[in-house]
Amino acid sequence: MEARPASVRHQRKHRLRFMDIIKGRNSVQEALRGRRRIKRVLLAKALKESDALKEIKKIARERGIPIKMVDRKELDSISYLKAHQGVVAYAEPLPPISFDDFLISLRSEKEPPIVLLLDEVTDPQNLGSLMRSADAVGASGIVITRRRSVGLTPAVIKASAGAVEHVPLVQVGNLVYAIERLKGEGFWIIGGSANAKDVYSEVDLKGKIALVLGSEGKGLSRLVEQKCDFLVRIPMHGKISSLNVAMAGALLMYEVRRQRMARSGG
C-alpha cells in the first residue's frame, strides 16, 4: 500500500516531461487565456502581489488549474536562466498547424492578411520578438522551415511574452513551396534585402502581403529571393550596415499597418 503514492508521483513527473514549460508572468498569463490545456501553475513563495499575479490566480481558479506554491530554488532548477519572475506553468504543447489549414484560415480574414515568412532564422530571441511584433500588428501567422530554423523552444516562448499563444507558427518543408502557394492565394511576396533598390516605405503594401526575411549574416537564399515579387531595403544612416531580423521584421510589419491606416483614415 505504501508503494502506490511513489508510483503515482513517478507517473506525474513522467507526464510533465512531455509538457511545455512556460516561464514569466506575461507568458503564463497569455497561456492561461489561450486555447491549450494548462496542467498546473507554480508560484514562488512570498512572491510580491501584482495585478498580473492576481490575474494569473483568477484565471487558473476559473479554469480549475491547480496552483502550487514552491520555493524559488525549485523554479530556478526548472529555468536554468532563472528568468521565470517567480511564475512557471506546465502546458500541453501547442497543436501543430498544417500549411493547408493555415491557407484555409487566411481566406476567412476580414482584411487582407499579413504573413511573415522566415528563411532559416535560428535565434530564439529573434523568433520570439517577431511573434510579439506579429501579434501587435495583427499579422495572421509566421511560416518557418522544419529544418535549419528554431522552433517553439522555451526561450522562444519566453521571448514572445505570450504572443506564441495567439500567433500561429506554421512549419513547411520548403519555403519556396510556401511562397508559390501564397501567390496562388493572391499574395504579394515582399523580400527584405540590404541590396534592394526600393525603400520599404515607398512600395505599395496594401494588399495581401507576405513579408520574407532571411537570417542574420546569410540573408535570403538565392531561390527564395528569386521568388519574391519585390525586394525592399531599410535605409541605414549610421555605421552599421543592417538591423537584426527582429527589428527589420517589426519595421516592415508596422509599415504595412501604417499604409492601411493611412488609406482608411484611421
Summary of the structure (lengths in Angstrom):
residues: 266
radius of gyration: 20.9
end to end distance: 68.4
largest distance: 75.6
contacts: 846
relative contact order: 0.13
helix: 42%
strand: 20%
